[in-house]
Structures are given as C-alpha cells and as structure tokens.
Amino acid sequence: MSEFLHFVEHPLQEIALLIMAVVYITRLRWLMKFPAGKERQAATGAIDTTPRRGIIYSWMNIANPMGMESTRTKIFFYAQFVVFHLGVTSAIALSFIIPYWPHVLEIPGVQPLLQFIIGAAFIVGLFRMIRRYGDKYIRAISTPDDHFSLLLLTVWFLFAFLSVPNDTSGGEWHLVTYFILTAFFLIYVPFSKISHYLYYPFTRYYLGKTMGHRGVYPIEHNPRT
C-alpha cells in the first residue's frame, strides 16, 4: 500500500467523518429548538388506533410498498428504490471494511454479494439518470443538486464495485478514486438533498403521532363496516 492510498483510506476519511458529524450535530440541535405543536383535534377513529401505533406505522411505512398508492401501483420503481439504497449501504460499509476489517472480504460469499448489490445499484443509477434527463417533466422539476448527486452516486457505485476485491496488483487507482469520492460525499451530503434521511425519523414521527391521534394510522385496508 502506498502512502497516498493509506492517506485516503484513513486520515482523509476520518477528517471527512468528523466534518459530517459536526454539521449533523449542529443541524440536529437547531431542529430540536422547534417542538411539535399540540394536537387540537379530539381523538377519533377506532379505539385500538393510538399515537404510538401511528408513529410505529409511519416509521415502518418505508418497508410497506402496499401502504402508499405511489409504490403500490409502481412496484418496479419501489424495487429500484430498495436496490439503490441497499447499494448505498453496502458501499458505505465497504469504506469501513477495507481499511479496518479487510479480513471480512475473505469470508466466502462476501465479495460476490457486495459486488452483486453494488453492481445492481449502479445499473439502477443509470436507469435513474436516463429517466431524469429523458423525461421532460422530471427534468423540469429537477435541481442542479438532483443531477449532480445522482451522477456522482452512480460513478461512486462503479468504483465501489471495482474496489470490493481490495486488490492492488493491477494498481491502486480504483481504490484511491473510491475513497476520494467517499470522503467528498461525507462532506457534501449534509449540505445536499441527500441529507433527507436525517429528517425522516422526525417527520414520520410527527406525522404518525398526528395521524394516530386522529384515527388514520395505521391504515385499515379492509375497514370495519
């Protein structure tokens, strides 16, 4: 391993993680300054529908494609969503496995599994790019951040796929590029729309609490007559 590869795998990643943590902590402290408003409507609905059940249902809605019409009627797009985010999770995990636990990649089946997931996410990224640039309606509502984030994520998947074997016999360029892109994302993400996952637990909590109080969540697909 060259000194530069060691730098991008360790010091550069650690600095980027520290910057991301500082930004996120600052944003969370700001978010906590705004308490949720109190519910003014009387509790309604079935007696077994409560704010607590509504919160849990709202949090788990992401894993329930039948719960929303947008995913229930377009299951192919939901499958893309799952594959894409599994790819993000796997590529992030890889950035910790290679520097700190490289022996994990020697476990039978780990490398093929990671490459399958990340490779599938790369293909989904290409489909999403074609759709975002090719569909005039999606293109019209897309911001520069949308285009840039999707392009960069797709390229990141490609280099994560190439880096899974952690092999430097043919050179280090793929690993160096992967870790530089990873460090860039760690710093860029908190300032981009990709940071939506930071707000997901809070927004779904407030929505679930309110809808549970009003007797809407959990949704009954076969309501009582």
Contacts in CASP RR format, 6 or more apart in sequence:
PFRMAT RR
TARGET T0000
AUTHOR 0000-0000-0000
METHOD contacts of the structure
MODEL  1
MSEFLHFVEHPLQEIALLIMAVVYITRLRWLMKFPAGKERQAATGAIDTT
PRRGIIYSWMNIANPMGMESTRTKIFFYAQFVVFHLGVTSAIALSFIIPY
WPHVLEIPGVQPLLQFIIGAAFIVGLFRMIRRYGDKYIRAISTPDDHFSL
LLLTVWFLFAFLSVPNDTSGGEWHLVTYFILTAFFLIYVPFSKISHYLYY
PFTRYYLGKTMGHRGVYPIEHNPRT
1 9 0 8 1.000
1 168 0 8 1.000
1 172 0 8 1.000
2 172 0 8 1.000
4 172 0 8 1.000
4 176 0 8 1.000
5 168 0 8 1.000
5 172 0 8 1.000
5 175 0 8 1.000
5 176 0 8 1.000
5 179 0 8 1.000
8 175 0 8 1.000
8 176 0 8 1.000
8 179 0 8 1.000
8 180 0 8 1.000
8 183 0 8 1.000
9 98 0 8 1.000
9 99 0 8 1.000
9 175 0 8 1.000
9 179 0 8 1.000
10 99 0 8 1.000
12 179 0 8 1.000
12 180 0 8 1.000
12 183 0 8 1.000
13 95 0 8 1.000
13 99 0 8 1.000
13 179 0 8 1.000
13 182 0 8 1.000
13 183 0 8 1.000
13 186 0 8 1.000
15 183 0 8 1.000
16 182 0 8 1.000
16 183 0 8 1.000
16 184 0 8 1.000
16 186 0 8 1.000
16 187 0 8 1.000
17 186 0 8 1.000
19 186 0 8 1.000
19 187 0 8 1.000
20 186 0 8 1.000
20 187 0 8 1.000
20 189 0 8 1.000
20 190 0 8 1.000
23 190 0 8 1.000
23 191 0 8 1.000
24 190 0 8 1.000
24 198 0 8 1.000
27 190 0 8 1.000
27 195 0 8 1.000
27 198 0 8 1.000
28 198 0 8 1.000
31 199 0 8 1.000
31 202 0 8 1.000
36 206 0 8 1.000
36 209 0 8 1.000
39 209 0 8 1.000
39 210 0 8 1.000
39 213 0 8 1.000
39 214 0 8 1.000
41 213 0 8 1.000
41 214 0 8 1.000
43 213 0 8 1.000
43 214 0 8 1.000
43 215 0 8 1.000
44 214 0 8 1.000
44 215 0 8 1.000
45 214 0 8 1.000
45 215 0 8 1.000
45 216 0 8 1.000
46 215 0 8 1.000
46 220 0 8 1.000
46 224 0 8 1.000
49 212 0 8 1.000
49 215 0 8 1.000
49 216 0 8 1.000
49 217 0 8 1.000
49 218 0 8 1.000
50 212 0 8 1.000
50 213 0 8 1.000
51 208 0 8 1.000
51 209 0 8 1.000
51 210 0 8 1.000
51 212 0 8 1.000
51 213 0 8 1.000
53 212 0 8 1.000
53 217 0 8 1.000
53 218 0 8 1.000
54 208 0 8 1.000
54 209 0 8 1.000
54 211 0 8 1.000
54 212 0 8 1.000
54 217 0 8 1.000
54 218 0 8 1.000
55 204 0 8 1.000
55 205 0 8 1.000
55 208 0 8 1.000
55 209 0 8 1.000
55 212 0 8 1.000
57 208 0 8 1.000
57 212 0 8 1.000
57 217 0 8 1.000
57 218 0 8 1.000
57 219 0 8 1.000
58 204 0 8 1.000
58 205 0 8 1.000
58 207 0 8 1.000
58 208 0 8 1.000
58 209 0 8 1.000
58 211 0 8 1.000
58 217 0 8 1.000
59 201 0 8 1.000
59 204 0 8 1.000
59 205 0 8 1.000
61 67 0 8 1.000
61 68 0 8 1.000
61 204 0 8 1.000
62 200 0 8 1.000
65 71 0 8 1.000
65 72 0 8 1.000
65 75 0 8 1.000
65 78 0 8 1.000
66 72 0 8 1.000
66 221 0 8 1.000
67 219 0 8 1.000
67 221 0 8 1.000
71 77 0 8 1.000
71 78 0 8 1.000
71 81 0 8 1.000
80 124 0 8 1.000
80 127 0 8 1.000
80 128 0 8 1.000
83 117 0 8 1.000
83 120 0 8 1.000
83 121 0 8 1.000
83 124 0 8 1.000
84 121 0 8 1.000
84 124 0 8 1.000
84 125 0 8 1.000
84 128 0 8 1.000
86 117 0 8 1.000
86 120 0 8 1.000
86 121 0 8 1.000
87 117 0 8 1.000
87 118 0 8 1.000
87 119 0 8 1.000
87 120 0 8 1.000
87 121 0 8 1.000
87 157 0 8 1.000
88 121 0 8 1.000
88 153 0 8 1.000
90 114 0 8 1.000
90 117 0 8 1.000
90 118 0 8 1.000
90 121 0 8 1.000
90 160 0 8 1.000
91 118 0 8 1.000
91 121 0 8 1.000
91 156 0 8 1.000
91 157 0 8 1.000
91 160 0 8 1.000
91 182 0 8 1.000
92 182 0 8 1.000
94 114 0 8 1.000
94 118 0 8 1.000
94 160 0 8 1.000
94 163 0 8 1.000
94 164 0 8 1.000
95 178 0 8 1.000
95 179 0 8 1.000
95 182 0 8 1.000
97 104 0 8 1.000
97 105 0 8 1.000
98 105 0 8 1.000
98 163 0 8 1.000
98 166 0 8 1.000
98 175 0 8 1.000
102 166 0 8 1.000
104 110 0 8 1.000
105 111 0 8 1.000
105 114 0 8 1.000
105 164 0 8 1.000
105 165 0 8 1.000
105 166 0 8 1.000
111 164 0 8 1.000
111 165 0 8 1.000
114 164 0 8 1.000
115 161 0 8 1.000
115 164 0 8 1.000
118 157 0 8 1.000
118 160 0 8 1.000
118 161 0 8 1.000
118 164 0 8 1.000
119 157 0 8 1.000
119 161 0 8 1.000
121 157 0 8 1.000
122 154 0 8 1.000
122 157 0 8 1.000
122 158 0 8 1.000
122 161 0 8 1.000
125 150 0 8 1.000
125 153 0 8 1.000
125 154 0 8 1.000
125 157 0 8 1.000
126 154 0 8 1.000
128 150 0 8 1.000
128 154 0 8 1.000
129 150 0 8 1.000
129 151 0 8 1.000
129 154 0 8 1.000
131 138 0 8 1.000
132 138 0 8 1.000
132 139 0 8 1.000
132 142 0 8 1.000
132 146 0 8 1.000
132 147 0 8 1.000
132 150 0 8 1.000
133 139 0 8 1.000
133 147 0 8 1.000
143 193 0 8 1.000
145 192 0 8 1.000
145 193 0 8 1.000
146 193 0 8 1.000
149 192 0 8 1.000
149 193 0 8 1.000
149 194 0 8 1.000
152 181 0 8 1.000
152 184 0 8 1.000
152 185 0 8 1.000
153 185 0 8 1.000
155 181 0 8 1.000
156 178 0 8 1.000
156 181 0 8 1.000
156 182 0 8 1.000
156 185 0 8 1.000
159 174 0 8 1.000
159 177 0 8 1.000
159 178 0 8 1.000
159 181 0 8 1.000
160 178 0 8 1.000
162 174 0 8 1.000
162 178 0 8 1.000
163 174 0 8 1.000
163 175 0 8 1.000
163 178 0 8 1.000
166 175 0 8 1.000
168 175 0 8 1.000
188 194 0 8 1.000
189 195 0 8 1.000
190 198 0 8 1.000
207 217 0 8 1.000
208 217 0 8 1.000
211 217 0 8 1.000
212 218 0 8 1.000
END
